[in-house]
């Protein structure tokens, strides 16, 4: 049984944006990295929270999710960001480089069309700071047709918090229980919750969508 994907953004999630006064959180350490296409004399400064690596490994090690980078850093997320957080080499969604000046040129996150094709009918939990109401509606529609989808949206000024990772882990656990319960029911065993509980879809106050 294939676990749901955990799609991870970088900017605004692992690398929060500076405050209005240019300040950064004391929990984050400075790193200078050299993305693809830049020279060693032209690095990019980023700020990372080492606790994020531990949080993510805590859920990755359970096998409940299949982590994948989904960021404009593309493969550089695996070679530059991940190692600084102690993460293993993770695959990435091969996003294009569109010439856009906003993250939502059509009223929704620009990555979504490419992610939709990449996921096909796979379930996924996606952590990104740039979702709009249209993205949340997309998640509801995917869930309704059986491709269970959870969107988690951190504040880009503070980035990912422990509760966001806990939410992803709990959702993946519920999805596994739903799947194994349905499998048990099909074989004539009472191994899961009642059907009406397994198929309930709900939207939380933060825009999270889940089904189980």
C-alpha angles and dihedrals in degrees: 000000000000114000119230118267120256105212113201128199122197113200111066090009109054094006107044120205117253119262121256089271092049093255125146130205118273088229091067127080125212121248131175112213134178112224122203111287096027129099127238088252091058107054127165118236115223134173120222134183110224089207089068091069091053092047093051095044089052091063098032092055091058091066089227092122139030105225120219130172112241105180144112085252085073112176090357088072088066096043101036111019102034097053091051088057096043093250124147120246106286129192120247138214105251098233122185125238103247120191098240135139097204134044091233107044092158097034095274137068109295093224093060100084091053093043091050090057093042094051096045101178097336120127115243146178111211124196113198135136098219106067121132131197089271090059091051089050088052090053091051091050093049091049092049091056093048102266094114110215135185123188118199117190119193123195104262091221093059101024128203117355132198091256091059092056091044089052091052092048094048091048092050090049092052090048091052090049090050092050096046091044091053090047091051092048091052090055092050099258128122097234104139150026124299116285094250090056094046094052099042114122120198139175119220126213091262093056095260114153125200140159123208 
